[in-house]
Amino acid sequence: MALAQGSLMDKRACKPSNCVCIGRQGQFCGDESINKACTNGHVFECNGNSGKSCDYGLRDSCRKCGKLDC
């Protein structure tokens, strides 16, 4: 399981977002140059069934290198 800020992702609230879903189940770092709702430095989760994404908030690696792991 991926870690964010030292806690398990499933323990953090994932707020509904208008960030464009990546098209499959999984996490990704936001990129405002693609979609303004995909906040830089935040980690998002795409629901493969609904096509909707949610925002877990800031993640150190997303802020540092724009990837889930640097």
C-alpha positions in Angstrom: 0.0 0.0 0.0 1.3 3.5 -0.9 2.2 5.9 1.9 1.5 9.6 2.0 3.0 11.9 4.6 3.7 8.8 6.8 0.1 7.4 7.0 -1.7 4.8 5.0 -3.8 6.3 2.2 -7.0 4.4 3.2 -6.8 6.3 6.6 -7.0 9.7 4.8 -10.2 11.2 3.5 -10.5 11.2 -0.3 -12.5 14.2 -1.3 -14.5 14.1 -4.6 -12.7 16.0 -7.4 -13.2 17.3 -10.9 -9.7 16.2 -11.8 -9.8 14.1 -15.0 -9.6 10.4 -14.2 -6.7 8.4 -15.7 -9.2 5.9 -17.1 -8.3 3.0 -14.9 -8.2 2.2 -11.2 -5.2 3.7 -9.5 -3.4 6.7 -8.0 -1.7 9.5 -9.8 -0.1 12.9 -9.1 -2.0 16.0 -10.1 -0.9 18.1 -13.0 -2.6 21.5 -13.4 -1.1 21.9 -16.9 -3.5 19.2 -18.0 -6.5 20.1 -15.9 -6.7 23.0 -13.4 -8.7 20.7 -11.0 -5.7 18.3 -10.8 -3.8 20.3 -8.1 0.0 20.1 -8.4 1.5 18.2 -5.4 -1.7 16.4 -4.6 -2.3 12.6 -5.1 -5.6 11.5 -6.7 -7.3 8.2 -6.9 -9.2 7.1 -10.0 -12.2 4.8 -9.5 -12.1 2.5 -12.5 -15.8 1.6 -12.2 -17.2 5.1 -12.0 -14.6 7.0 -13.9 -14.5 9.6 -11.1 -11.5 10.7 -9.1 -11.0 11.9 -5.6 -8.2 14.0 -3.9 -6.2 12.6 -1.0 -4.4 16.0 -0.6 -0.7 16.7 -0.6 1.9 14.0 -1.0 5.7 14.7 -0.6 6.7 12.8 -3.7 4.1 14.5 -5.9 5.4 17.9 -4.7 9.1 17.0 -5.2 9.1 15.2 -8.5 5.5 14.9 -9.8 5.4 11.1 -9.3 4.1 8.7 -6.7 7.7 7.7 -5.9 10.8 9.7 -6.6 
